[in-house]
Amino acid sequence: MKRDNFAETNISYTTKEAIDEAKRCLNCKNPLCVQGCPIEHDIPGFIHQLSMGNVGAAMQIINEKSNLPAICGRVCPHEKQCEGHCILNKKDNPVRVGKLERFIADFDSDMSLIKERLKPKTRGKVAIVGSGPAGLTVAGDLARGGFNVVVFEGQKEPGGVLMYGIPEYRLPKDIVRREIKKIEALGVTFMNDFLIGEKMTVDEMLEHEFDAVFIGSGTSVPKTLDIAGINLYKVLQTSYFLRMVNLYNNGDISRNAVPLIDGEDVAIIGAGNVAMDAARTALRMGANSVKIIYRGTEETLPALKTEYHEAVEEGVEFLWQSKTIECMGENNTLNAIRVETPEGEKLMPMNRVLIAIGSKPANRIVSTSLGIEVNESGYVITKEHPYGMTTRRGVFAGGDVVHTPQTVVLAMREAKQVAKGIAQYVDAVKLLSQ
Ligand SMILES: Cc1cc2nc3c(=O)[nH]c(=O)nc-3n(C[C@H](O)[C@H](O)[C@H](O)COP(=O)(O)OP(=O)(O)OC[C@H]3O[C@@H](n4cnc5c(N)ncnc54)[C@H](O)[C@@H]3O)c2cc1C
């Protein structure tokens, strides 16, 4: 593999390949793929339309459940969801639902197939804080339902983890931009570089302009480890590393600003999908070697199997049943790590350590507004009725800031429910005030 190559690794189907693949679908009476999909896509429905060449009809079916199909088609854990449940998976050859969804969504964007008829925005005005999958989903659903929606995003560009976390080779940023453009086309306004809690508070939003506020601010505070040397220079958080590489790929910063020098030996602490992303990104940025240090075994690895296999193929090494016990250095700069392995303690020369052990919510929003309660770990507490409302009337929340770091599609599933809760709430308040 050419290490500096950030081109997408999973190549799209041609039209003929997509139709041939769609024809493999058995159109089961009791489709297990739908049960495996957190948002219960009508998978046989859109695949059947595609198999007949009706891409527009297929897209219309997808639009009923998802605002982000080009993204889900690329980054959903299909092996655990639709494809894992497909009856043909018994023969290890499931219908490639993800690739088909992505084909349909990309084709729709390329050809501008669907022009949605927009409802007038008369039902009320809703502010969305955060433009990750949760915020984008609520924004899209409410705009389609006739609400005036404004999204406030702290970063320069919308997309959340889709834009600044997941690497380009798995999710090209132009694809994210294209999906967001479609949501914008529904009449949603985006205010970027606008940090809520600094430029405006939730209290001010409710006082002045908005009938309801949705918080979809994710989990931006990385967790750290309690080991010696963790604060040395060149020991850093994966989220920061991935963000800087995405900014570099986007042309926003220079190569020197990326915290990895060509030829470095890199250790990654953690073994989830984020660790796989960091490892493969480090190789692409020119690392000499990348080792993932993990307490468990190959069988207990939390990362998706496909991600793991691709990482191994690209040259990432795995130290199983191993634990980093110290980061060591000179002049406050890392130069080695001490690792407990099944063979005993080892001292390994190391130029960089990336920590990938999870993240939790920031408190910027809840600490600057009244009455939004969080649990002991900082996650926002929400109710069932109306779905997703916090302890503050008119303020709703969803996605990772409520449910702990999960996946794109799970953030979307919750967000869809919350969008219904917001609509019920705003409609009821308007009715009662007449
Ligand atoms: C590196 C990485 C790789 C991943 N890979 C996958 C994958 O392959 N497949 C998958 O399904 N899931 C993956 N995930 C998980 C998935 O991306 C998250 O579960 C999902 O993005 C959560 O969506 P969200 O909308 O709740 O939050 P986020 O995507 O985190 O979005 C939150 C947004 O809120 C903004 N924000 C925060 N505070 C404020 C504020 N005060 N004012 C204004 N804006 C604010 C942030 O800037 C951000 O844009 C990955 C996560 C990471 C970190």
The ligand as a Gaussian input file, in Angstrom:
#p B3LYP/6-31G(d) Opt

LIG

0 1
 C      -12.568000       8.530000      14.908000
 C      -13.969000       8.029000      14.962000
 C      -14.382000       7.090000      14.032000
 C      -15.684000       6.598000      14.053000
 N      -16.056000       5.709000      13.101000
 C      -17.342000       5.301000      13.048000
 C      -17.785000       4.428000      12.017000
 O      -17.024000       4.008000      11.166000
 N      -19.089000       4.075000      11.992000
 C      -19.980000       4.528000      12.919000
 O      -21.158000       4.208000      12.805000
 N      -19.596000       5.319000      13.913000
 C      -18.293000       5.739000      14.013000
 N      -17.899000       6.567000      15.013000
 C      -18.889000       7.018000      16.006000
 C      -19.807000       8.088000      15.437000
 O      -19.095000       8.968000      14.622000
 C      -20.527000       8.838000      16.547000
 O      -21.257000       7.896000      17.310000
 C      -21.473000       9.904000      15.968000
 O      -20.758000      10.833000      15.199000
 C      -22.216000      10.630000      17.090000
 O      -23.001000      11.630000      16.517000
 P      -23.444000      12.928000      17.315000
 O      -24.208000      13.746000      16.346000
 O      -24.085000      12.555000      18.591000
 O      -22.096000      13.661000      17.731000
 P      -20.786000      14.262000      16.890000
 O      -20.664000      13.558000      15.611000
 O      -19.733000      14.194000      17.878000
 O      -21.234000      15.734000      16.618000
 C      -21.331000      16.694000      17.631000
 C      -21.185000      18.074000      17.036000
 O      -21.538000      19.053000      18.008000
 C      -20.633000      20.149000      17.890000
 N      -20.635000      20.862000      19.163000
 C      -20.254000      20.390000      20.379000
 N      -20.422000      21.337000      21.324000
 C      -20.933000      22.430000      20.682000
 C      -21.316000      23.730000      21.125000
 N      -21.215000      24.081000      22.413000
 N      -21.797000      24.598000      20.206000
 C      -21.910000      24.247000      18.890000
 N      -21.546000      23.027000      18.429000
 C      -21.074000      22.118000      19.317000
 C      -19.317000      19.471000      17.584000
 O      -18.384000      20.379000      17.013000
 C      -19.762000      18.391000      16.593000
 O      -19.788000      18.898000      15.293000
 C      -16.590000       7.051000      15.046000
 C      -16.173000       7.973000      16.005000
 C      -14.874000       8.464000      15.967000
 C      -14.440000       9.463000      17.004000

